[in-house]
Amino acid sequence: MLDNLTQRLSRVVKTIRGEARLTEANTQEMLREVRMALLEADVALPVVRDFVARVKEKALGEEVVGSLKPGQALVGVVNKELTALMGGDLGPHTSELSLSTTPPAVILMAGLQGAGKTTTTGKLARWLKEGQHVHQGRKTGKKNVLVVSADVYRPAAIEQLKTVAAQVGVDFLQTESSEKPEDIARRALDHAKRHHYDVLILDTAGRLGIDEAMMREIRALHDIVKPIETLFVVDAMQGQDAVNTAKAFSDALPLTGVVLTKLDGDARGGAALSVRHITGKPLKFVGVSEKLDGLEPFHPDRMAQRVLGMGDIVSLVEQAQQNIDIAEAQKLATKIKSGNKFDLNDFREQLGQVKKMGDMGSLLEKLPAQFQQAAGQLQSGQAEKQMRRTEGILNSMTPAERAKPELIKAQRKRRIAMGSGVPVQEVNRLLNQFEQMQGMMKQMQKGGMAKMMRAMGGMKGLAKLGGKMR
């Protein structure tokens, strides 16, 4: 969905230059393209109609302010309405997970089978355990988390959650498939209170489809544990069917939020917009990879910017802050500033730091559109593959060769290529890229940062547009 909508908007912006204001005539094509892009993304028809009507109402007669072009002004209107559609109208902190209750704060996970409830339970437990929870914009510290499965129907469901809990390092309460879900809920709540857990996450059973027995059971569990958060987990790949599922769960339970999983897959992503509109509840998290660190808090304004090709630099910086070793980065900065040469040992260390940041696909998606295009060859898993290849080449070098790359002549190149399982051309390419990087480092030493920034002139226009929209 993101790529499709971004490309359509870019095309239309180019066609309405030179106008003094936005009129019905020059916005008609834009609105048609937005409508088509949303429908192709599997957004529910009522949602599309409502969204397009609101954009049209706000856009007509909009004055083109300052140096903004009409196309940019129209993107500004779309940005505001898209942010509102995804939950921005609910307030600045509604997407935050609420734990404001006497411990243990109970989180009930609901959804159909296959939506990713069990994996999301593990991801959420890890997120809380590592102190990522935020209240009113401030982190609240690490939480003592207990997870329990009330899914007594699906074979190996309990064992799956036990395995996931061990992988993320949180406590798991053992249950048996012979127990009743209601008894499991009571026992889990009692156990969490007696052992002073901060958070109890209850993973419930799913079905292949909505049925009355399922809804009766989950309502009973809700009455027993009285959760502070009831999260509806929905698969982004469900498309239009996500709307029916969301409505059924919303009617049966007092949902507090939505978790959208598999946003990194081949889904067209329309569920992100449809489910929020149908339930009236905020999207709180999105699953961005299969890894257990692949869960991100949802920010409507940032997602809207990604849809419009402006990237999500704030989330990218936050991800870097969580994973990058600041002491090591400072050490490298001091080395470069002092005039010492940046070598392949430093390069290998920086590669390790980048790997800590997580899935490369989710990192690239947060870049503005023009940088995504530049990095296009790294999409679809190729980034990870290229990184492993580069790491293999570096590991096949001796410490002396990494410290002095000029030592690497033909014979050494052949040995390195053989050791890393790549052609000699790959070794040459890496060395050439490294020489270019060294040149950039020299520029920085000589105070040439201003020249480098001027060379990236496209950033100026992007920053200006972002400022106008805010």
N, C-alpha and C positions, 0 to 999 in steps of 0.2 A: 504493500500500500504506500509506504513512504516514498519509494523511488518513483512510482507511477504518478502520484500526485505532484511531487516535486518537479518532474519533467514537464507535466502538463502546464503547471503554473509558469514555469520558465518560458515556455513557448508563447503563452498568451501575453505575458508582460511585454515581450518584444513587439507585439502588434498594436499596442495602444499608447505609443509614445507621442509626445507633442500636444496632448490635449490639456486644456486649462483646468478642467474638472472632470470628475467621474459622472457619466450620464448613463441612462438606461441603455442607449445604443452601444457605448463602448465597454459596458460591463456585461452585456448579454453573452458574448462569446466566452468570456472568463467564467461566468456562472455555469454555462453549459459544460465546459471542460471540468469544472469542479464537480458538478453533478455526475458526469460520466466516470470520473476517477473514483468517486466514493462508491458508486454502484458496482464498478469493477472490483472494488476492494471488499465486496460483500457486506457493505453497510446496509442496514435495514432501510427499506424505502421510506417509511414515515420519518426516520431520523434525517435522511437526505433532504426530503422536502422541507422540513423545519429549518435545517441548517442553511440551505440555499435562500430561503425566504428571509431569514434574519440578516444574512450577508447582503442581500439586495437592498433591504430597508436601510441598513447602516451605510452602504456604499454610495447610494444615489445622492448627488449633490455634495459629496465630500470634497472640500477644497484641497487642492494639491499644495501642501505646505512647503515653503522654502525651496530647497534644491531637490526635493523628492519628485520623481517622475510619477505619472498616474498609475503605472503598473505597480510601482513600489507602494504607493498609497493603498492600492487595492489589496496587495499582499498584507499590508498592515491591518486592514479590516478583517481579512480572512484569518490572520494570526490571532486576533482578539476573540473572534467567534469560535475558532477551533479550540482555543484554550478554555473558553467557557463550556463548550460541548464536552470536553474531557474532564470537567470537574472544577475548573478555575472559578466558576461562579459560586461554588460552595464555601469559599473562604480560604485563606492562606494555609491553615493548619489541618484542614479536614482530611487530607491524605495521610496524615501521620497515624501510626498505630497507637491506640489508646490503651494505657496500662494503669490509668488512674482509678485504682480500687484497692481494697484491702487484699494483700497477697494471700493466696496465689491469684494472679490475673489469668483468667481462663480464656483461651482462644479456641473456638470451635471451627474446624475445617469442613466445609460442605461442598458437594459437587458430584458430577457423574463419574463413573468408573473410567479410568484412562485419561482424566483431565490433568493428572499430575499432583493429586492431593498429598500422597505420601512423600514424594520427593520434595514438594514445596514445604511440607511440615519440617523436614530435615533442614532445608535451606533457611527457613525462618528461625528455627532453633539456633542454628549457627550464627545468624545475623544478630540475634538477641544476646547470645553468649559472648560474642566478640565486642559488645558494647556499642553497636551501631544505632540502637534505638534513640529517636529524637522526640522531644516534647517541647512545643513552642519554639522550635528552631535550635534547641540545645540538647546535646547528648546526655543521656541519663545514667550511663555506666553499664558495666557488664551485668548480665542477669543469670541467675541460677535457674536453669530450665529443665522441666520434666516433660517427656513426650510419651503418649500412650495410644495404642491402636484399639478402636472399638469395631474394627472391620473383621467380623467373625465368619464372613461368607466367602471371601476371595482366598483361594489357596495361597499360602505363603505371605499374605499381607502383613501379618504380625512380624514374621521374620524379616521381611523387607524393611520395615520401620526400625527394627532392632539393629540391623546392619547399618542403615543410614545414620542412626543415632550414634553408633560407635565411631563412624567415620568423621562426624562433626564434633564428637567429644561432649555429648550431653547425656543425661541420665534417661534410661528407658524403663518403664514399668512393664514387667512381663505379664502377659495375659494369655488366655487359652481360647481356642475356637469353640470350646464347649460352653463357655460362659455367655450369659446374656449381655448385650451391649449396655443396657441400663445398669446392671450390676458392676460392669467394668467402670462406667462413668462415676458411680458412687465411690467405689474403691479408690479410683485414681484421685478424686477430689480429697478424700480423707487422707490418703498417703501424702499428697502435696502439702496439705495443711500441717500435718504432723512433722514433716521433714523440712518445713520452712522454705519451700520453693517460691521464687518470685513469679514464675510463669508456668502454667500447665497448658500444653497444646494437645488437644484431643482430635485425632484423625478418625473420621467416621467412614462408614461403608458407602460405596458408590454403587450405582446400577448402570446397566447398559442403556437404560431409558428411564424416564420418570414413571414411578408407580406410587400408588397410595400407601402401600406398606412401608416403602422407603421414607416417605414424608412423615408418616405417623411416628416412625422410629426416631428420626432426627429431631422432630418436635419434642419427643419425650426426653431425649438426651439434653436438648436445650433447656428444658424445664428443670432438669436435675442439676446441671453444672452452672446455670445462669452466667453465661460467658459475657465478658466485657467486650469481646470482639467475635462476631460471627462472619467469617470470611467465605465468600463464594468463589471457588476455584474453577476457572473456565479455560478451556483450550482455545487458543487463538485460531486454530485450524477448523473449528466448528462452523465458522461463517454464519449464515442466516439462522441455523439451528440453535446457535448460542442465545438468540433472542427468546425463543420458546422456553429453553432451559432456565434462563435467567428469570423469566416471568414466573415460572412455577416455583422456584426456590424463594423468590421475593415474596410471593403470596403466602408461602408456608412458614417462612422464618423472618424474624426481624433482622435482616442482614445489616451489617455495619460497613461492609466494604467488599471489594472485588479484587481477586488476584488473577491476572491474565498470564497463562503459561505458554511456552513454546513460541514466543514472539520472534525467536531467532530462526524459526523454520521457514518453510516455503509458503506459509499462510499469507493470505492477502490482508489480514489484519483488521478487517472491518468490525470484528467483535469488540475491539478496544473502544470504538465509538458507540456501537449499538447497545452493549450491556450497560454502560454508564447511563445512557439515555433511558433505557427501559426500567432499570432498578431505582434510579435516582440516587444511587449510592456511589461514593468515590472509588476510583481505582486506587488501591493502596500499594500494590507491588506488581512488577512484571518479571517473568522468568526469561532471561536472556541467553541462557546456555544450559546444557545438561549437567554441567559441573555444579558441585554443591555450593560454590560461591557465586553462582549465576542468578542471583536475585537482587533486584534493584527497587528502591522506593520509587513510586510513580509521582512525577511532577508534571501537571498539565501544561504549564507554560513551556517547560523544556521539551516535552514531547511535541508540542505544536511547532516549536522552532525546528525540530528535526524533520517534521513533515514538510516544512517550507524550505528545507535545504540550508538552514542557518546553523545546523549542528547543535551540539549540547556540550559546550566547552566547560560549563560549570561542573557537570557530572564527571567529565573526563578528569578535571583537576582533582575533584574529591576522590576519585578512584586512585589517582596517582598518590595522593597524600596518605591513603590508607595502606598502600603496598610498597611505596618506595622507601628505601633506607636513607633517611635524610643525612645521617653522618657520612655515609659513603658518597652521596652526591656533593656534599660540602667539601669533602676531601678532594674529589676530582676538580671542583671549581677552583680550589686553592692551588692545585697543581698547575692548571692551565694559566691562571692569573700570574703565577710566579715565573712563567716562561718555560716550564718543563714540557717536554714533548708528549703529546697525546699518542699512546701506542696501542697495539692490538690487545695487550693485557687489560687496558682500560676499556677498550671496546667490548671485550668479552664480559667484563663486569657489568657494563651498561646493558648488554643483551640479557643478562640474568635478571637485572632490575625490571626490564620491560616484561619478561616472562611472568614475573610476580604479579603484574597488573591484571592478568587473567586472559580471557579469550580475545584474540586479536580482532575477530569479526565484530564483537560488540564495541571494541575501542574505535574501529574505523567508522562505524555507524554514527558515532558522536561527533565526527568531524564535519565541518561545513561542506556543502555539496562540491565546491570546486576542488577541495582537497581529497574528497572521496573519489572523484574522477581520476585525479592524479595517482591515487593508490588503488585504482580499479583492478589492476593485475594481481593484487594481493587478496582479492575477495574470494569467497567460496572455499575457505580452508587453505588457500595457497599461502597465506601469511604465516600460518603455523608451520607449514612444510618448509618454507624458505628459511624461517628462523632456525628450525632444527638442522637444516643443511649448513647454514652459516656457523652454527655452534659446533657441528661436527668438524668443519674445516679448521676452526680456531683451536679445537681440542687436539687436532692432529699435528699442530705446530709445537715446537719446543718453547719453553719460557723465553729463551734467548731470541728465537725467531719472532715471537710476539713483541718483544721489547725493541728489536731492530728489524723491521720488515724488509729493509734493504738487503739483508742477508739471503733472502729467499730468491734464489736463482732457479734455472730450469730443473736441475736434478732434485732440489728440495721441493719444488712445486709438484713434481711427479710423485714423490714420496707422500706428500700431504694429500694429494688427490686420491692416491691409492688407499691411504689410511682412513679417509672420510667417505670413500665410495662415490666420488663425484668425478666428472671430467676435469682435466687441467684448466679448461676454459673457465670453469666455475671459480677456481682458485684465483685466476687472473682477474675475473670480474670483481671478486671481493677485495683484492688488493687495490684495484683502480678506484673502487668506491671509497675505500679507506683513505686513499691519497686525497680525494676530493673533500672528505671530512676533515682531514688534517689542515687543508687549505682554509676551511671555514673557521677552524679553531685559531689559526694564525690571525685571521681577520678580527676575531673577537679580542685577541691579545692586543692588537694594534688600535683598538677602539673603533673598529669598523662596523659595529653593530648597526649604526644609523644607515650605512650603505646597504647592509643586508636587508633591513626593514623596507627601504625604498624599493628594493628589487622585488619585494613581495607586495607591490602596490595594491593588489586586489583586496587585501585585508582592510584597507582604509574605507573603501566603499561599503564593505560588509559591516564594519563597526558603526558607520554612520547610519546605515539602514536600521541596525539593531537598536541604536539609540533613539531614533525617531519612533520606532514601534513601542518602546517602553514608555 
